[in-house]
Amino acid sequence: MDRRGAGTFMGAISNHDLFFCGFHVAKKNPRFQVTTMHYCGMRGEGDHEMHQCLLYDSVSPGAKLLGVEYIVSHKVFRSLPGEEKKYWHPHTYEVLGGGLIAPVMGKEPETEFMRYLLTTWGKSWHTWPDPTTPVPLGEPLLMWALTGDGQADKELIAERDEQFGVSTAKVQAERVETIGYDVPQVPPPESAAAIGRQWTATGEDRPTPRKKSSH
């Protein structure tokens, strides 16, 4: 296939140079989890600022395009109608729990990026629902996020840690110390219609500041 001249028309994805990795969970079946590579670019400014992400199952040239994710601020999320909010998952646990990593960034830039992502919301559809199949089969899956300890597939965590040379447990400890909030503990959604919560399962949905050690 002759690809000469394609660069002329690559503007739409020319800014998709932001890379990070996380775990996506099927909202209707939280036991189904996929390690997901995000390649994102910014669209808009100010209140209209939004990241648009292409999602892959690996970082190899032959990676499968799993789907897309849109990322907006908490202010934008709050402005959405109730019927729309059920599609958007929180990133608070993913950041503080260590599920999201940006391994190509330096330590300080990654920390600042995670501060930015902390209160954002993502809307993600996987159009390749089961990446073990040779072609995409079935309906798109609405994906969710891990929202509390003990929900992650331990094998996926171990594989990701080995691939990128990180320790998710260590990342969690460092993020809590640096950002200053306890790790959220929110159970998986009870239904596909449930609206996500960022910090707590019940009551006012606000963060719990980390208690400083007396030592």
C-alpha positions as CSV (number, residue, x, y, z in Angstrom):
1,M,0.0,0.0,0.0
2,D,1.4,3.4,-1.0
3,R,1.3,5.7,2.0
4,R,3.2,8.6,0.4
5,G,1.7,11.9,1.2
6,A,-0.3,10.6,4.2
7,G,1.4,13.0,6.5
8,T,-0.6,15.9,4.8
9,F,-3.7,14.6,6.5
10,M,-2.4,13.4,9.9
11,G,-3.2,16.6,11.7
12,A,-6.1,15.0,13.6
13,I,-3.8,12.7,15.5
14,S,-0.6,14.7,15.3
15,N,-0.9,15.7,19.0
16,H,-1.6,12.2,20.3
17,D,1.8,12.0,22.0
18,L,0.7,11.6,25.6
19,F,1.1,8.0,26.7
20,F,-0.1,6.3,29.9
21,C,-1.2,2.9,31.0
22,G,-4.1,1.7,33.1
23,F,-6.6,-1.0,33.7
24,H,-10.1,-0.9,32.2
25,V,-13.0,-2.9,33.7
26,A,-16.3,-3.8,32.0
27,K,-19.0,-1.9,33.8
28,K,-21.5,-4.7,33.5
29,N,-18.9,-7.3,34.6
30,P,-16.1,-6.0,36.8
31,R,-14.3,-9.3,36.7
32,F,-13.5,-8.6,33.0
33,Q,-10.4,-6.5,33.0
34,V,-7.9,-5.3,30.3
35,T,-4.6,-3.6,30.6
36,T,-5.0,-0.6,28.3
37,M,-2.4,1.6,26.7
38,H,-3.7,5.2,26.2
39,Y,-2.4,7.5,23.4
40,C,-4.0,10.9,24.0
41,G,-4.2,14.4,22.6
42,M,-5.8,17.6,23.8
43,R,-8.8,19.1,22.2
44,G,-10.2,22.6,23.1
45,E,-9.2,25.0,25.8
46,G,-10.6,26.2,29.2
47,D,-14.0,24.7,30.1
48,H,-14.0,22.9,26.7
49,E,-10.7,21.2,27.3
50,M,-10.8,17.5,26.7
51,H,-8.4,14.7,26.1
52,Q,-9.2,12.3,23.3
53,C,-7.5,8.9,23.6
54,L,-6.9,5.9,21.3
55,L,-6.7,2.7,23.3
56,Y,-4.5,-0.3,22.5
57,D,-3.8,-3.7,24.1
58,S,0.0,-3.3,23.8
59,V,2.8,-1.0,22.8
60,S,3.8,-3.1,19.8
61,P,3.4,-2.0,16.1
62,G,0.8,-4.8,15.8
63,A,-1.2,-3.7,18.8
64,K,-5.0,-4.1,18.6
65,L,-7.0,-0.9,18.7
66,L,-9.4,-1.6,21.6
67,G,-11.5,1.6,21.5
68,V,-11.5,5.2,22.6
69,E,-11.7,7.3,25.8
70,Y,-12.7,10.9,26.4
71,I,-11.4,12.7,29.5
72,V,-13.1,15.8,31.0
73,S,-12.8,17.9,34.1
74,H,-15.0,17.4,37.2
75,K,-16.6,20.8,36.3
76,V,-17.6,19.5,32.9
77,F,-18.8,16.2,34.4
78,R,-21.0,18.0,36.9
79,S,-22.6,20.0,34.1
80,L,-23.8,16.8,32.3
81,P,-27.4,15.6,32.5
82,G,-28.0,12.7,34.9
83,E,-28.7,10.2,32.1
84,E,-25.3,10.9,30.6
85,K,-23.3,10.7,33.8
86,K,-23.7,6.9,34.0
87,Y,-21.2,6.5,31.1
88,W,-18.4,8.3,32.9
89,H,-16.0,6.7,35.3
90,P,-13.8,8.5,38.0
91,H,-10.1,8.5,38.0
92,T,-9.5,9.1,41.7
93,Y,-8.7,5.5,42.7
94,E,-6.8,4.9,39.5
95,V,-4.4,7.7,40.4
96,L,-4.1,7.2,44.1
97,G,-4.2,3.4,43.9
98,G,-1.3,3.4,41.4
99,G,-3.3,1.9,38.6
100,L,-2.4,4.7,36.2
101,I,1.2,5.1,35.3
102,A,3.0,7.3,32.7
103,P,6.3,5.4,32.4
104,V,7.9,7.6,29.7
105,M,7.6,10.8,31.9
106,G,10.1,11.8,34.6
107,K,9.0,11.5,38.2
108,E,8.0,15.1,38.7
109,P,6.1,15.5,35.4
110,E,4.3,12.2,36.0
111,T,3.3,13.5,39.5
112,E,1.9,16.7,38.1
113,F,0.1,14.9,35.4
114,M,-1.5,12.6,37.9
115,R,-2.6,15.6,40.0
116,Y,-4.3,16.8,36.9
117,L,-6.0,13.5,36.2
118,L,-7.1,12.9,39.8
119,T,-10.5,14.5,39.6
120,T,-11.2,14.0,35.9
121,W,-13.7,11.6,34.5
122,G,-13.4,9.3,31.5
123,K,-15.9,7.9,29.0
124,S,-14.5,4.8,27.4
125,W,-16.0,2.3,24.9
126,H,-14.1,-0.8,23.8
127,T,-15.1,-1.6,20.3
128,W,-12.8,-4.7,20.4
129,P,-14.5,-6.2,23.5
130,D,-12.4,-9.3,23.8
131,P,-8.8,-8.7,22.7
132,T,-8.1,-12.5,22.5
133,T,-10.3,-12.7,19.4
134,P,-8.6,-12.3,15.9
135,V,-11.2,-9.6,14.9
136,P,-13.5,-7.4,16.9
137,L,-16.7,-9.4,17.8
138,G,-19.9,-8.4,19.5
139,E,-21.2,-5.1,20.8
140,P,-19.0,-2.4,22.2
141,L,-18.3,-2.6,25.9
142,L,-18.8,0.4,28.2
143,M,-15.6,0.3,30.4
144,W,-15.2,1.4,34.0
145,A,-12.3,1.9,36.4
146,L,-11.0,0.2,39.4
147,T,-12.4,2.1,42.4
148,G,-11.1,0.3,45.5
149,D,-8.5,-2.0,46.8
150,G,-8.9,-5.7,46.1
151,Q,-10.7,-5.2,42.8
152,A,-7.8,-5.6,40.4
153,D,-6.7,-8.8,38.7
154,K,-3.5,-9.6,40.5
155,E,-2.0,-11.3,37.4
156,L,-2.6,-8.2,35.3
157,I,-0.9,-6.0,37.9
158,A,2.1,-8.4,38.1
159,E,2.4,-8.5,34.3
160,R,2.2,-4.7,34.0
161,D,4.7,-4.1,36.8
162,E,7.2,-6.5,35.2
163,Q,6.7,-4.9,31.7
164,F,7.3,-1.3,32.8
165,G,9.6,-2.0,35.7
166,V,7.4,-0.5,38.4
167,S,5.7,-1.6,41.6
168,T,2.0,-0.6,41.7
169,A,2.1,-1.0,45.5
170,K,5.0,1.4,45.8
171,V,3.4,3.8,43.4
172,Q,0.3,3.8,45.5
173,A,2.2,4.6,48.7
174,E,4.2,7.4,47.0
175,R,1.0,9.0,45.5
176,V,-0.8,9.0,48.8
177,E,2.2,10.6,50.5
178,T,2.7,13.2,47.7
179,I,-0.9,14.1,46.9
180,G,-2.1,13.9,50.5
181,Y,-5.3,12.0,50.3
182,D,-6.2,8.5,51.4
183,V,-6.9,6.0,48.7
184,P,-10.6,6.0,47.8
185,Q,-12.6,2.8,48.6
186,V,-15.7,2.7,46.4
187,P,-17.3,-0.7,45.5
188,P,-17.8,-1.7,41.8
189,P,-21.1,-0.3,40.3
190,E,-24.2,-2.4,41.1
191,S,-25.6,-1.9,37.6
192,A,-24.9,-0.3,34.3
193,A,-27.1,2.6,35.2
194,A,-25.2,3.5,38.4
195,I,-23.5,6.9,38.5
196,G,-19.9,6.8,39.6
197,R,-18.5,8.2,42.9
198,Q,-15.0,9.5,43.3
199,W,-14.1,9.1,46.9
200,T,-16.6,7.3,49.2
201,A,-19.3,4.7,48.9
202,T,-21.9,6.7,50.8
203,G,-22.5,10.2,52.2
204,E,-20.8,13.3,50.9
205,D,-18.4,12.3,48.1
206,R,-15.4,14.1,49.4
207,P,-11.7,13.0,49.8
208,T,-10.2,12.0,53.1
209,P,-7.0,13.9,53.8
210,R,-4.2,11.6,54.7
211,K,-3.2,11.6,58.4
212,K,0.3,12.6,58.9
213,S,2.6,10.2,60.8
214,S,3.6,11.3,64.2
215,H,7.1,9.8,63.7
